[in-house]
């Protein structure tokens, strides 16, 4: 039986190695698929081909009402007729006749997935660029047909990588860490029942290139173009985008959380005894988040998290939301791109966090707080009426969309990204000043300057306080 250390720490390193292998391949990717002369347009399913996404984007409420309530356009599963040849997959994903500009910052899109193949293929289509990398980790409990289709997807394009583990489980996030996904730019952990995941070891070249990573769950939808995402990361300039919020009683009080007890650093001789006696201030965050390459390297080369993770493993609920946020909030650790929990303590407000948009709502609030008036596990499910929200928010991804609930929002979000990317549509220009003005970004750029004083009052209105539903 493997120890918790071998289950968690071994797999943490394994996923980092896997990602570095992928990065080492990135420079060899070319635009060889871009030579077709076909007159290609955005591909849609028949259920939604009559939908006028332009009217939806303009928030034409009378028109939108035709596709809400009992009239929502859900996907009609017919996978047995979906051509899974490489020619067909490339035809659906790659925008022929359009040439993409090089990205200053390439992106790795990492997802743990378990269902809805066509939805996932659509997400690749929305963000496809030869410099981008798509990494899928298949839930062990997925059905065999889904696994086969994901494997086919991975074999047909050079920058799509599909991995499977015996016990990867993306749907259970309330128990304990049993595996970890370490990506260049993002670390994400999911809960499972303690089984061992065997993903293999890859030998790699440490030259990983200039990429950032977005970590997504199965039904997260990208809301920005490849150029917009690249520009956002350029503006963040090494600052991590990590949620910092109050810890809600999930910490195991029987454990000590000082650095010496945790044996948190690989080489403790580099630190004084007084430093190692510091106790971590625990904070809560989100599973999703974006980390700089330097932050991930710090976690792998400087930090030894095995005791830290073992202690979190003893928690009963939501432990995957705590530990990256805690690293981010404890500024004395000096994790690259870190912030601090000073503003949380002073104002009681969580740090602005733009990687993911989501709205929490409970049964007595659905009509007021959910545009679709539909909730799953306390989170609003996005419907067609949310397209204007996606278009105007500064967030990179949106959680969540369910194809069997409303597929029209998936198609219209894809059309929005397509039109912005290839047709020059400028419905809502990227809010560059928003990202540059974020408190954590300003802190990252200036906190080492003599006389710097942190101002916890933002100069802008956070997206959380913008009108919703529209």
C-alpha positions in Angstrom: 0.0 0.0 0.0 1.4 3.4 -1.0 1.8 6.0 1.7 -0.1 9.3 1.4 3.3 10.9 0.5 3.9 8.6 -2.4 0.3 9.0 -3.6 0.3 12.8 -3.5 3.9 14.0 -3.8 4.9 11.4 -6.4 2.0 12.3 -8.6 2.5 16.0 -8.1 6.0 15.6 -9.6 4.7 13.3 -12.3 2.2 15.8 -13.6 4.9 18.5 -13.6 7.2 16.2 -15.6 4.3 15.5 -18.0 3.7 19.2 -18.6 7.4 19.9 -19.1 7.5 17.2 -21.7 4.7 18.9 -23.5 6.4 22.3 -23.3 9.6 20.8 -24.7 7.5 19.7 -27.7 5.9 23.1 -28.2 8.6 24.7 -30.4 8.3 21.9 -32.9 4.6 22.6 -33.5 3.9 24.3 -36.8 0.9 25.6 -38.8 1.1 22.6 -41.1 -2.7 22.1 -40.9 -3.4 25.6 -42.3 -3.0 25.0 -46.0 -6.6 24.2 -46.9 -8.3 26.4 -49.5 -11.8 25.5 -48.3 -14.2 28.3 -47.6 -14.7 27.4 -44.0 -17.1 29.0 -41.6 -17.8 28.4 -37.9 -19.3 24.9 -37.6 -22.6 24.5 -35.7 -24.9 21.7 -34.7 -28.3 21.5 -36.3 -30.1 22.3 -33.0 -28.7 25.8 -33.0 -28.0 26.7 -36.6 -31.0 28.9 -36.7 -30.0 30.9 -33.6 -29.1 34.6 -34.2 -26.3 35.1 -31.6 -26.0 38.7 -32.7 -29.4 39.5 -31.3 -28.6 37.6 -28.1 -25.4 39.6 -27.7 -27.3 42.8 -28.1 -29.5 41.5 -25.2 -32.7 41.5 -27.3 -34.9 40.2 -24.5 -37.9 39.4 -26.6 -35.8 37.3 -28.9 -34.0 35.6 -26.0 -37.3 34.6 -24.4 -37.9 32.3 -27.3 -35.0 30.1 -26.1 -35.4 30.1 -22.4 -37.6 28.2 -19.9 -39.1 25.1 -21.6 -37.8 26.2 -25.0 -34.1 25.9 -24.2 -32.0 24.3 -26.9 -30.2 21.4 -25.3 -27.9 19.2 -27.2 -29.4 16.1 -28.8 -26.8 13.3 -28.3 -26.0 11.5 -31.6 -22.4 10.7 -31.2 -22.6 7.5 -33.2 -22.9 9.7 -36.3 -20.0 12.0 -35.4 -17.1 11.4 -37.8 -14.0 10.8 -35.7 -11.5 10.5 -38.5 -8.5 12.9 -38.1 -9.6 14.8 -41.2 -13.0 15.4 -39.7 -11.7 16.4 -36.3 -9.2 18.8 -37.8 -11.9 20.2 -40.1 -14.2 20.9 -37.1 -11.4 22.5 -35.0 -9.0 24.3 -37.1 -10.1 27.6 -38.8 -9.0 27.1 -42.4 -8.2 30.2 -44.5 -7.4 32.2 -41.4 -3.8 32.9 -40.3 -3.2 33.4 -36.6 -0.7 35.9 -35.4 2.1 34.6 -33.0 1.3 34.8 -29.3 3.6 36.6 -26.9 2.5 34.2 -24.2 1.3 30.7 -25.2 -1.2 29.0 -22.9 -1.7 25.5 -21.6 -5.4 24.6 -21.2 -5.5 21.8 -18.6 -8.8 20.0 -17.9 -9.9 17.0 -15.9 -12.8 15.6 -17.9 -15.4 12.9 -17.7 -18.2 13.6 -20.2 -19.6 15.6 -23.1 -17.1 15.1 -25.8 -18.6 17.5 -28.3 -18.6 20.2 -25.7 -14.9 19.7 -25.0 -14.1 19.6 -28.7 -15.9 22.9 -29.1 -13.7 24.4 -26.3 -10.6 23.3 -28.2 -12.0 25.0 -31.3 -12.6 28.2 -29.4 -9.0 28.5 -28.2 -7.0 26.7 -30.9 -3.6 28.1 -31.8 -0.5 26.2 -32.7 1.3 27.8 -29.8 -1.3 26.7 -27.3 -1.4 23.3 -25.7 -4.4 21.3 -24.6 -3.9 18.7 -21.8 -6.8 16.5 -20.8 -6.9 14.1 -17.9 -9.6 11.5 -18.2 -11.7 10.6 -15.1 -11.4 6.9 -14.5 -15.1 6.5 -14.2 -15.8 7.9 -17.7 -17.5 5.5 -20.1 -15.4 3.7 -22.7 -16.9 5.6 -25.7 -15.9 8.9 -24.1 -12.4 7.7 -23.4 -12.1 6.5 -27.0 -13.1 9.8 -28.5 -10.8 11.7 -26.3 -7.9 9.4 -27.3 -8.8 10.0 -31.0 -8.8 13.8 -30.4 -5.3 13.5 -28.9 -4.0 11.5 -31.8 -5.2 13.9 -34.4 -3.6 17.2 -33.4 0.1 17.6 -32.2 -0.7 20.0 -29.4 -3.5 18.0 -27.7 -2.4 15.5 -25.1 -4.7 13.1 -23.4 -3.8 11.1 -20.3 -5.6 8.5 -18.2 -5.1 7.2 -14.7 -6.7 4.3 -13.0 -8.4 6.4 -10.3 -8.5 10.0 -11.5 -11.9 11.2 -10.3 -12.8 14.8 -11.2 -16.3 14.7 -9.6 -15.4 14.2 -6.0 -13.8 17.2 -4.5 -14.9 17.0 -0.9 -12.7 14.2 0.6 -9.0 14.1 0.3 -6.0 14.6 -2.0 -5.2 11.4 -3.9 -3.5 12.9 -6.9 -2.3 16.3 -8.0 -1.9 18.0 -11.3 1.1 20.2 -11.4 1.2 22.4 -14.5 3.4 25.2 -15.6 1.4 28.1 -14.4 -1.2 26.3 -12.4 -1.5 23.7 -9.7 -4.8 22.0 -9.1 -5.8 19.2 -6.8 -9.0 17.1 -6.7 -10.4 14.9 -4.0 -10.6 11.1 -4.3 -10.8 8.1 -2.1 -7.2 7.5 -1.6 -6.5 5.1 -4.4 -3.2 5.2 -6.3 -3.1 6.8 -9.7 -0.4 5.6 -12.0 0.3 8.0 -14.9 4.0 7.0 -15.6 7.2 9.0 -15.6 8.3 11.1 -18.5 11.9 12.1 -19.0 12.1 15.7 -20.1 14.1 18.7 -21.2 13.9 21.4 -18.6 13.6 24.1 -21.2 9.9 24.6 -21.0 9.4 27.8 -23.0 7.2 30.8 -22.4 3.7 29.5 -21.5 1.1 30.2 -18.8 -1.5 27.7 -17.8 -5.2 27.8 -17.2 -6.7 25.0 -15.2 -10.3 24.1 -16.0 -13.0 21.7 -14.9 -15.1 19.8 -17.4 -17.8 22.4 -17.9 -15.8 25.6 -17.7 -16.0 27.8 -20.9 -13.3 30.1 -22.1 -14.6 33.7 -22.6 -11.6 35.4 -24.1 -9.8 34.9 -27.4 -6.3 33.5 -27.6 -4.9 37.0 -28.1 -6.9 38.4 -25.2 -5.7 35.7 -22.8 -2.1 36.2 -23.9 -2.4 39.9 -23.4 -3.9 39.4 -19.9 -1.0 37.3 -18.8 1.4 39.8 -20.3 -0.2 42.5 -18.1 -0.2 40.3 -15.0 3.6 40.1 -15.7 4.3 37.3 -13.2 1.6 38.1 -10.6 -0.4 35.0 -9.7 -4.2 35.2 -10.0 -5.2 33.2 -6.9 -8.4 33.6 -4.8 -7.8 34.6 -1.2 -10.7 34.4 1.2 -11.5 33.6 4.8 -10.9 30.0 6.0 -14.2 28.5 7.1 -13.3 26.0 9.8 -11.8 23.3 7.5 -8.4 23.3 9.1 -7.4 20.4 11.3 -6.7 22.0 14.7 -4.8 18.9 16.0 -2.0 19.7 13.6 0.8 22.3 13.8 1.2 24.5 10.8 4.6 26.1 11.5 7.3 25.7 8.8 9.6 23.6 11.0 6.9 21.1 11.8 5.8 21.0 8.2 9.5 20.6 7.0 8.3 22.8 4.2 11.6 23.6 2.6 14.0 21.2 0.9 17.1 22.9 2.3 16.3 24.2 5.7 19.9 25.4 6.2 19.1 28.4 4.0 16.6 29.7 6.7 17.0 30.9 10.2 15.3 29.2 13.2 13.1 32.2 13.8 11.9 32.1 10.2 11.1 28.4 10.4 9.1 29.0 13.6 6.6 31.1 11.6 3.1 29.6 11.4 1.1 29.7 8.2 -2.0 31.8 8.1 -4.6 29.5 6.5 -6.8 31.0 3.8 -9.4 29.6 1.5 -9.3 30.0 -2.3 -10.7 28.3 -5.4 -9.7 25.2 -7.3 -9.0 27.2 -10.4 -6.3 29.8 -10.6 -3.2 30.9 -12.5 0.4 30.8 -11.3 3.5 32.0 -12.9 6.1 29.6 -14.1 8.4 30.9 -11.4 5.8 30.1 -8.7 5.5 26.5 -9.9 9.3 26.1 -10.1 9.4 27.4 -6.5 6.9 24.8 -5.4 8.9 22.0 -7.0 12.5 23.0 -6.4 12.3 25.0 -3.1 9.3 23.6 -1.3 8.9 20.0 0.0 5.1 19.8 0.5 4.7 16.2 1.6 3.9 16.8 5.3 1.8 19.9 4.4 -0.3 17.8 2.0 -0.5 14.8 4.4 -2.0 17.1 7.0 -4.5 18.5 4.5 -5.3 15.0 3.5 -6.9 14.5 7.0 -9.5 17.2 6.3 -13.1 16.2 5.6 -14.2 18.8 3.0 -12.9 21.3 0.5 -9.3 20.9 1.3 -8.3 21.3 -2.3 -9.3 25.0 -2.0 -6.9 25.9 0.8 -3.3 25.1 0.2 -2.4 27.2 -2.9 -4.3 30.1 -1.5 -2.4 29.8 1.8 1.0 29.9 -0.1 -0.3 33.0 -2.0 -1.4 34.8 1.2 1.7 34.3 3.4 4.0 36.9 1.9 6.9 35.9 4.2 7.3 32.7 2.1 8.2 34.8 -0.9 6.6 32.6 -3.4 7.1 34.2 -6.8 4.0 36.2 -7.8 2.6 36.0 -4.3 0.2 38.5 -2.6 -0.8 38.8 1.1 -3.8 38.4 3.2 -3.4 41.9 4.7 -6.3 43.3 2.6 -8.5 40.5 3.7 -7.8 41.2 7.3 -8.2 45.0 6.9 -11.3 45.1 4.8 -12.9 41.7 5.2 -13.1 41.5 1.4 -11.5 38.7 -0.7 -8.8 39.5 -3.3 -10.0 40.2 -6.8 -9.7 37.1 -8.9 -10.3 37.1 -12.7 -9.4 33.6 -13.8 -12.9 32.3 -13.2 -16.4 33.8 -13.1 -19.1 32.0 -11.2 -22.2 32.9 -9.2 -23.3 31.1 -6.1 -26.9 31.0 -5.3 -29.3 29.0 -3.1 -32.9 28.0 -3.5 -34.4 31.1 -2.0 -32.2 33.4 -4.2 -32.3 31.7 -7.6 -34.7 34.2 -9.2 -32.7 37.1 -8.0 -29.1 35.8 -8.5 -29.3 33.4 -11.4 -30.0 34.6 -14.9 -31.1 31.1 -15.9 -32.9 30.5 -12.6 -31.1 27.1 -12.5 -28.6 26.0 -9.9 -26.4 22.9 -9.6 -24.5 22.3 -6.3 -25.1 25.9 -5.4 -23.6 27.4 -8.6 -25.7 29.1 -11.3 -25.9 27.2 -14.5 -25.4 29.5 -17.4 -28.0 29.8 -20.2 -28.4 31.7 -23.4 -29.4 34.8 -21.5 -25.8 35.0 -20.1 -24.1 35.8 -23.4 -24.0 39.5 -22.8 -22.5 38.8 -19.4 -19.7 36.7 -20.9 -19.0 39.4 -23.5 -18.6 42.3 -21.0 -16.9 40.6 -18.0 -13.1 40.7 -17.5 -12.9 37.0 -16.5 -11.0 34.5 -18.5 -13.3 31.5 -18.0 -16.9 31.0 -16.9 -18.4 28.3 -14.7 -20.5 26.5 -15.7 -22.4 25.5 -18.9 -24.2 22.1 -19.2 -24.9 21.0 -22.8 -28.0 19.0 -21.8 -29.4 22.1 -20.1 -28.7 24.7 -22.7 -26.3 24.2 -25.7 -27.2 27.5 -27.3 -25.0 29.4 -24.9 -22.1 27.1 -25.8 -22.5 27.8 -29.5 -23.0 31.6 -29.1 -20.0 31.8 -26.8 -18.0 30.0 -29.5 -19.3 32.4 -32.2 -18.4 35.4 -30.0 -14.8 34.2 -29.7 -14.6 33.3 -33.4 -15.9 36.7 -34.5 -13.4 38.5 -32.2 -10.5 36.3 -33.3 -11.0 36.2 -37.1 -13.5 38.9 -38.1 -12.3 41.8 -36.0 -15.5 42.1 -34.0 -15.0 44.7 -31.2 -18.1 44.5 -29.1 -16.4 44.9 -25.8 -12.7 45.9 -25.9 -10.4 44.2 -23.5 -10.2 46.1 -20.2 -6.5 46.3 -20.0 -6.6 49.0 -17.2 -8.7 46.6 -15.1 -6.0 44.0 -15.0 -3.2 46.5 -14.6 -5.0 48.1 -11.7 -5.6 44.9 -9.7 -4.2 45.3 -6.2 -2.2 42.1 -6.4 -0.7 43.1 -9.7 0.3 46.5 -8.3 1.7 44.8 -5.2 3.8 42.4 -7.4 5.4 45.2 -9.3 6.1 47.6 -6.4 6.2 45.8 -3.0 10.0 45.6 -3.0 10.4 49.4 -3.5 11.5 51.5 -0.6 8.6 53.2 1.1 5.9 51.1 -0.6 2.6 51.0 1.2 -0.2 48.6 0.2 -3.4 50.3 -0.6 -6.3 47.8 -0.3 -8.9 50.0 -1.9 -9.2 49.3 -5.6 -9.5 52.1 -8.0 -12.1 50.3 -10.1 -15.3 48.4 -9.5 -14.7 44.7 -9.2 -16.6 42.4 -11.6 -18.4 40.9 -8.6 -20.3 44.1 -8.1 -21.4 44.6 -11.6 -25.0 44.2 -12.5 -26.1 40.6 -12.8 -28.4 39.2 -14.1 -28.5 41.8 -16.9 
